Amino acid sequence: SQKIEQNSEALNIQEGKTATLTCNYTNYSPAYLQWYRQDPGRGPVFLLLIRENEKEKRKERLKVTFDTTLKQSLFHITASQPADSATYLCALGGMTTDSWGKLQFGAGTQVVVTP
Amino acid sequence: DGGITQSPKYLFRKEGQNVTLSCEQNLNHDAMYWYRQDPGQGLRLIYYSQIVNDFQKGDIAEGYSVSREKKESFPLTVTSAQKNPTAFYLCASRRTFRESGELFFGEGSRLTVL
């Protein structure tokens, strides 16, 4: 069955350092991958999109990579700030007509940035 | 401001009761979705609608029902047949179904069964 795995342990990081999160998947051929941020008790907010033919995307202090051979995406937050503390979710969209529009989500990784 | 409004934010239900969660969007989006979130699990898709007057079951549709009579509205009914309904429910929309664009989420509704 399809599986999307994100590190369940919280990532504790000091302000100013780079946080790196992983998203691994099995039995899946995604056409694209997205990353979202979710604060406690709130809905997720979109951050970045990367397509299967792209290796890397950047947006301000955020960077995402996508390796379809390793079946993995890495999400980096550079120069992290306490305001970056949240849970980060990866989501995959499939290649078929039906699965293209149905995002499958990982459980998320909590990031805690301390001053 | 454009966005998605879910209500109520908190809801308590006795066993055996049906409840309906409201989801309204003013983004003029064709596609709408309902996800369920449980601690330690990813968002799981309950139902989705590609366009008005259309909807399909997601991965965990048993015990739930929806309607899409208006483009801006996609209410979810949690029926008494749902065995474990206590969860955080999220509604989302997207400009069209067959695209890679972002999902816009509401603020969620937390349902607790007493």
Interface residues (C-beta under 8 A of the other chain):
Chain A: I4 S8 A31 Y32 Q34 Y36 G41 R42 G43 P44 V45 F46 L49 R51 L89 A91 G93 T97 W100 G101 K102 L103 Q104 F105 G106 A107 G108
Chain B: I4 A31 Y35 G40 Q41 G42 L43 R44 L45 Y48 Q50 G58 L90 A92 R94 T96 F97 R98 E99 S100 G101 E102 L103 F104 F105 G106 E107 G108 R110
